[in-house]
Amino acid sequence: MDMPVPSRKVLDQKPALVARLAAALGEEAVIHAPEELRAYECDALTAYRCPPLAVVLPRTTEEVAEAVRICAGMGVPIVPRGAGTSLAGGSLPTADSVILGVARLNRVIEVDYPNRFIRVQTGMTNLSVTGAVQGEGFFYAPDPSSQLACAIAGNIAMNSGGAHCLKYGVTTNNLMGVRMVTAEGEIVAIGGAHLDPAGYDLLGVICGSEGQLGIVTEATLRILASPEGARPVLMGFDSSETAGACVADIIKAGVIPVAIEFMDRACIHATEDHAKAGYPLDVEALLIVEVEGSDPEIEEQLARIKEVAGRHHPMVMRESTSEAESKAIWLGRKSAFGAMGQLGDYICLDGTVPVSELSRVLKGTADLAARYGLQVANVFHAGDGNMHPLIIFNANQPGELEKAEALGADILKLCVDAGGCLTGEHGVGVEKRDLMLHQYSRADLEQQMGVKDVFDPRWLLNPAKVFPLAVSEGRRGG
């Protein structure tokens, strides 16, 4: 994986840059010692590391704007960073870049229950947003597996989803407005605490733009009344393909559960060893299907779902009978990515396919894994076709990482060829950057880069991400 050659001119400016940032934001807000910069040399894509030139941790939108103006004036690239949980290398720095972290922007600004919104600084973690309103019977719907740690800023950058996005949508469906600092340090407001703002849908452009169009410092988020009740059911099947077909038939039947989650045998066993959730160990694939509402609504929905599932001859059908059982079921799923570390190093992919293609893509993934001689475990949001194949490899064995990445590229190409796309919620970052030409034509990418040209004419915001370096070469560096 290549990155641009650092600018010697920018590197030589480090003492002056640090002095200006410290004068504007305070010494405690600027990190520049080599040993301290190592904490920011990578995000959750840990295979690639590079300490940045410096790190700034502003406390207000105005301080973010001042830091951006200083960097822009000196021609220094900026890499926005939320909590550093990106699995696609979205906040991987270059040696000549400044990391601008939002971790200290962590306050609730306003809560309006009658109009169902909360306005927060974007350094707040995903789970803490729900924590701020659940006492009044509300919640924030998007729930990535990393919700305990991931920041709202990163959720907006990558358009994160989660287990319950099947019913409630991903971040873009729950984001109402932002306050953002542009590439030149101007503070702008887009959208707001109302439905369908006038003019162009710039909010839809910002959400999912991976920090390339501006730095979002405040967000107005939709909050929802907590459901009356919810109940999951476990279904075990004799093959991944059968489980995938079952998902497609549930959706085709017109039933929209709040979540449909998929785990294959390797993931089931690793998760059970780790979380002791009580999962069946004699099945090849497991579905967790959850519905919510009043008791009669839950009973009616589960009856229809179990009738559809029955056509696929499940080996296990276990409906939760208590809150404790429901919590155990979800504890297992939420623990899955951590549990997989027992099997070795792994790369977590993020391709999305039409639900009707799940069965075929699962079969194709297994065939590719066999061809490469690597193990692939699957755990993902099956309801909306957002797949997360986990490629297991040994990072200490020369050539294994490269082989795992080649397999990952072929799996993602399979997703695109099945009518899907390269990412559902992790973003492109650097991980999928060189695959963009498999999904898009050169003309498509020129149009996308044209949008960045408008927001960031000098390409100083996260410039080495999303677009293949050969395609963006003429624009990067001003």
N, C-alpha and C positions, 0 to 999 in steps of 0.2 A: 504494500500500500504506500503510494508516494504522497509526499506533501511538498508544497512549494519551497524553494530555497529561500531561507530568511534574508531579509534586506539588511545589508551591512550598514546602510545609512541609518535605519531604525535602531539596530542593535547599538550603534555608537551613541545614540541619543539617550540611552537608559539613565545615566545620572541626572540629566536635565529633566527628563520625563518624571522620574520619581520625585524629584524636588518640587516640581510644579503640582503634581497630584497631592503630595503631602501638605503643601501650603494651602491647597484649596479644600481638602477633605480632612486633614489631620493625619499625623503620623500613624495613629492606630488603624486607620482605614486603608493603609497601603502596605502590601507585603512585597518585599523585593530581595530578601536574603536567599541565596541558592538553596539552603537546606529547608527553608519554609515553603519555597515554591514547589517542592516535590509533592506536596499534598494536592496540588492542582495540575499535575502533569498528565492526568488522564481522567476519564469518567468511567462508567461501568463497562466500557469496551476496553478492558485492561491490557489487551495484547499490544496496544500502541501507546507510547508515552513520549512526552516532550515538555519539559518545564517552560512556562511562559516567561516573557520579559518581566512582568510584574502582575500583581493582582490588586484590584481595588474593591472594597466592600462598602459601598455607600449606604446611608441610612434613610435617605429621602429621595424622591423623584428629582428634586432640584440638584442634589449632589450627583445623581446619575448624569443629569444633563451637563453639569460642570465637568465631570470626568470625561464625558464624550467630547465636549468642545475642546478640551486640552489634547486628547488623543487625535481628534480630527485635524486640529491645527498643526500637529507635528507629523501627520501622515501615518499614525500607528494603527494597525488593525486591532479590532476589539472582538473578543469571543465572549458572548453572553453566557452565563452559567446559572442554573437554578440550584439544584441539590447535587448535581453530578451523577445522577442515576441513569443517564442516557446509555442505552445499549447499542447505539449506532455511532458512537463517537461524535455526537452533536456538539459537545463542548471540549473536544480535543484541541489544545492550543498549538500554535506554532511558536518557535523560539523568539519571533519578533512581534508577538501579539500581547495585548493586555487582557487578562481575564477580568470581566466585570461581573462579580457575583451579587446576587440579590438576597443572600441569606439573612441579612440584617433588616430587610424590608418585610417584616413579619407581623404587622398589625391588622386587626379588623378596623375598618374605617367607618362602616355604616351597615346596619342591618334593618331591613324594612320587611316585616312579616306580612302586612296586608298586601303589599305588591310583590312579595316573594322574591326578594333579591338580597344579596350580601355584597358589599364592596370591600375588597381586601387588598393589601399589598401582596405582591406576587411571590415573595419569599416564604409565605405561609405554606405549610405542607398540605397536601390534598386532604388527609384525614382530619387535620385540625379545622378545616372549614366546616365539615359536618359537626365536629366537636363544639364549634361555636354556636350552633343553632339547634342541636338535637334536644336540648333541654326544653325547647318550645315546640317539639314535635315536628321538626323539619330535618332535611338532609340535603347534601350535595351529591348528585347522582354519579358522575364518573368516578370509577374506583379501580385504578390500576393496581396491579399486584404490589407495586412499590409504594402504595399510598401512604404508608407510615412515614416514608422519607422523602418522596418526590415533591417538588415545589410546583405551585400553580404556574409559575413562569415557564417551567419546562413542559407542563401539561399543555399550555397554550402553544408553545413552540412546536411540539410534535403532534398536537391534536390527539392527546391520549384518550384511551377508552377504558376498558376494564370489563369485569365479568358481567355487570348489569347494563352494559351499553346496548344490548339487544332491544330492551324496552325503552330506555331513557336516552339513548344516543351517546355520542362521544363528546369531547370538550366543545366542539363548535356548536353543538345543539344546546349547550348549557351556558355559553358565553354571551353576555349581553352588551358589554362595552369594555374598553380598555383606555388607560392613560399610558402614553408611550413616548419615549424619547427617540427622536429621529437620528439618522447618521451624522447630522450636523449639530446635534444638541438642542434641537427645538422640542418643546413639550407640546404634544397634541392629544386631543381626546377623540375617540372614535366610538360610535354607538353610545349606549347608555342604559339607564334603568327603564326602558320601555321597549315595546315590540316594534320591529320594522322601522328603524330610523330612515329618514329621507336620504335620497342620493344613492350613490354607488355603494355596493356592499363591500366596503374596505375592510370591515371586520372579518369577513370571510376570507380575505386575502391574507390578513395578518395571522389568523389562527392556522397553524401548520407551516408557517414560513421559516421555522428553524432559526430564529434570531437573525435572519438576513435582511429584514426590512426595518427593524427598530427594536428597542429594548422596552418590553412591557413591564411597567412598574406597579400598576394598579389594575385590578380586574373587577368588573361587575358580573356576578355569577347568579344564575337562576337557582333558587332553592325550592324544594318540593316538600309537600306534607308527607310525613312518614306513612307508609301503608298500614292498614289495620292489622295485617298479619302476613306472614310468608311461610312457605313450606317447600323444602327441596325433596326430590326423590332420586335415589341412586339406581342406575340401570347398568348391568354388566352384559357384555356381548362376546361372542366367540371370535370376532375379528374387528379390526379397526374399520375395514370397509363397510361392515354391517352397521357399526355405530354411526358412521358418516351417512349412510343411506337413511338411517332412522332420523337423524337431524333434519335432513332434507324433507322427509315426509311430515315431520312435525310442523315445519314452517309452511309446507304446501297445504296442510290441513287448515291453515288460517289461525292457528293458535300461536299467540305471541307470549311466551314465558318471559319472566324478567331476566332469566339467564339460562344458557345451555353451555356447559363446560365439558371439555373432552380431555381424557387422560388415557394413554396406552399402557401396556403391561409394564414396561420398564419404569415409567413414571409412577404407576400405582405402587409398585414394590418399594421404590426409593422413598416415596412419600409416606408410606405406611411405616417403614423403618424409622422415619424421622418424627412424624407427628402422631402416630398411633391413632389414626382417625377411624379405624374399624372398617377400612375398605376391603372388599372381597379380593382375594389373591389368586383365584383360579379363573379369572376372566382375561381376555386379551385387550379389552377396551372398556372404559367406564364413561358414562354420561352423568353429569349432575344437572338436573333440570329443576329450576325453581319457579314457582308462581306466587302471586301475592294478591291480597284483597281481603274481603270478608270471608268467613268460613264457608258459606255456600258457594262463593265465587271460586275459592281455592278447590273445593271438592269437584265442582263442575269442570274446571280447567284440567285438573289432574286426571279425572276420568277420561277425558278426551285424549290426553297425552299418553296415558297408559294403554288406551285402546290402539292408538297408532303404533306405539312401541311393541305391542303384542304381536303385530304382524312380522316383526323381525326376530321373534323367538329369543328374548333376552334370557340369559342364564341366571340373572339376579334382578329382582325388582324390589327395592327397599324404600318405602316411604318414611320420612321422618315422623316420629310420634311425640317429640318433645323439643323444647328450645335447646336443651343440651345436645341432642342428636344433631340438630340443624347446625349448631356452632361447630361440632366436631367435623361434619361434612365440609364446611367451608374452611375450617382450620387446615384441613388437609390440602385443599386446593390452593389456599393462599400461601402455604408453606412449600409448594411444589418446586419453585425455582431454587430455593435454598437447599431443599432436599436433594436435588439432582447433583449437587457437588460431591455426593458420596460416590458417584459413578466415574468421576474424573473431571478434567477441564471440559468446558463446553461453550459453544457459540449458540446464542439464542436468536433465531431468525424471526421474521415478522412479515410473511407474505399473506395476502388476502385473496380468496377465491370465491366465486359464486357458490352458494350453499349446495346447489345441485351438483357441483364438481368435487365436493369434499371426498367422496369415496374414491374417485379416480385419482385425485392428487395424492391421497394417502398411499394408495397402491404404488403410484409413480415414485413417491418419496422413498418407500421401502426398497424399490428396485434400484434406485440411485445409490442408496446407502450400501446395499449389497455389492454394487459395482465398485464402489470406492473402498470397501472393506472397513467401514466405520459404522458405529451404532448411532441411530437417531431415535430419540424419545420424543413423544408428542404430548403437549399439554397446551390447550388453546381455547379461545372463545368461539365455540363451534356455531353458535346461533347466527353470527354475522360473517362466518367464514374467515375469521382472523386467526391464521395459523401461526403457531410458535414452535417449529421443529427445533429440538435441541441436539446439536451435533456433538457427540462425545469424542474427545481426543486426548492425547498425552502431550502437553505443551513442552515437556522436557525431551521429547524425541524429535530430532531434527527432521524437518519436512512435514510433520504432522499438522501443524497450524496451517500451512499452505494447502495441504490436502483437504483439511476441513473447510477452508474458505472456498476452495474450488467446488466442493460438494454443495456448500451453501449457495453459491452462485447458480449452480444447475437447478437446485430446488426452487429458488426464486424465479428463475426463467420458466420453470414448469408452471408456477403460479400465474405468471403473466400470460403464458401461452394458453392457459385454461380460461382466460377471460378475466383474470384478476389483476392485481397490482403489486408493486414491490414492497409496500408498507401499509399497515393499517393503523399503527399507533406509535411505533418506535421512531419513525422518521427515516430519512435517507442518510444524513450525516456524512461520514466517510465510508461507512460499511457498504452502502449500496450505490455510492456515487458513480462508480464505473459501470454499473448496470443500467443507468438511466437511458442509455441509447438502445437498450433492448426493449424498453417500454415506449420510449418516445423517439420521434424522428429528430433530426438536427433542427428542422424548422420549428418543431414544438418547443425544443429547448431554447431556441433563440427568442421565442415569444415569452417564455418564462423569465429568461434573463433580462428581457426588456423591462419587465415589471421591476426587477431589482434595480435596474439602471435608474428608474424614476425615484425610488426611495433612497437609494444609496449609490449615487453616481460614481463615487471613487472606489466602490467595492471594499469598504473598510470593515463591514460587519460580517463576521464569520465567513470570510471570502473563499476558504478552501473546501467548503462543504457543498453537498447536494449535486452540483454540476461537475461532470468529468473535467479534470484539470486542462486537458487539451482543448476542450470546448470553451472554457471560461478564460483561457490564458490571455487573450487580448483585452480583457476587461480588468482583471486583477491588477492591483498596484496602481490604480488611478488612470 
